[in-house]
Amino acid sequence: MAAASHKPLGAITAGDLAAAAPGTDAAAFHAALRRALGAGDADPAAVWGELCRSLLRPDVPFAVHRMLYYGCFAGLPSPTPPAWTPDP
């Protein structure tokens, strides 16, 4: 599925997260997402790196990883996000 059909990170709600990961504390996760986005870096690769370092762990359901990944790269000219991003 193309990244353009996914919500950008700023549009993802706690309800979206709850639907992707039933039984988790979606409100707390959403607050952590907002904090991670508050760093102000507009580079999608940098934002994805920060989410990976600060928020995404193996115990977070794959659906959330996928939502945030596609949301991070939503709006890029390519229909698919990058397969990998180099370390800075």
Order of alpha helices (4+ residues) and beta strands (2+ residues): alpha-alpha-alpha-alpha
